[in-house]
């Protein structure tokens, strides 16, 4: 056989060997996929198996009732706050940042992140759901006080997501208001989820989401710098207060888990 044909034959054999190995690896990966899914389902079942349903439902109902009360307070005082004509603040950092329309991140990205977080909480932390609702209730009360007492209006050149975004424009006056700046909810809620979750992957995702939202609200002028900085410190304080309050008020009724 001529040298050229011999070399071509060797290359074809090598290529055939690689294809055979790749096909075998693909088969092995396909076998692993059902096993991984089964492990995930087993983990979720195990988490829900440990729930004491009678006390879980009772405690969750109480936490949801308090959350509804906090939401009613938020909508009432938020509406009152919107009746005020507040001055524009002078922000050193915002004057030096470029103006960028980050509304898709702040709306679709924000909702997507929290839908994922809520799903993960329900699937993997069912016993801590009452604490999560209690945590969000305390957050709502604290942020309502900040919004009502804030003396500063919208930043200059704000890309107002409550007017130009398809999602937030529909919930203006119910879930969001014109004069709610101190402190940033976009930054605070993902950070609360970061504190709530215990698994490293979820914690990293929520922390990254909080940082991305912080940058997004600054670039679009939807918050002042102090709103973003305060969000991290206030969120941590809200988490610590909620943890202590839950242990004292609700956990005695629901002792199947510890937050």
C-alpha positions, 0 to 999 in steps of 0.5 A: 500500500502506498505511504499516502494511502497508508497514512489515510487509513491510519487517520480513518481508523483513529477517527473511527476509534474516537467516534466509538469512544464518544458514542460510549461516553454519550451512552454513559451520560444518558444513564447518569441523567435519570439517576441525577433526576431520581436523586433530586426527586428523592431529596425533595420527597425527603424534605417534604416527608419531614414536614409536620403538616398540621403545625406547618399549615397552622403556622404558615396560615398565621405567617400569611395573615401577618404578611397580608396585614403588612401588605395592606399597610404598605399600599396605604402608606405608599399611596400617602407617600405618593401624594407628596412633591419631594425634591430631587436629591444630589448624588455624587456617584450617579452624576459620574455613572453613565445612564443605561436602560437596564429595565429588562434586567430589573423587570424580567430578570428580577421576576425570573430570579425570584420565581426560581428562588420561590420554587427552590424554597418550596422544593428544598426548604418546605419546613422553613417556608413559614419563616420565609413568609415571616421574614418577608413580612418584617421586610415589608413593614420596615420598608414601608416605614422607610418609604413613608418617612423618606424626604427625597424624590426621584433621582434626576434622569431616572429611566422610570420602570414604573412608567416605561416597563411592561410589568411594573407599569401594571402594578403601579399603585399596588406593588410599587409607588412613585416615591419609594426609594430608600431603600432598594427593594431590587437589591434587598430581596435577593439579598434576603434570599441569600441569607435565607438559603443554606446551600452554596449554589443558591447562596451564590446565585442570590448574592450575584443577583442582588449585586446585578440588581444594585448595579442595574438600579444605579445605572438606570437612576432608579435609586440613589447610591445610599438606597443600594448601600442601605439595602444590604445593611437593612436586609441583614438587620431585617433577617436578624430581627426576623430570625429572633422574632420567629424563634420567640413567637412562631417556632414554639408552635412549629418545632420540627425545624430550626431556621 
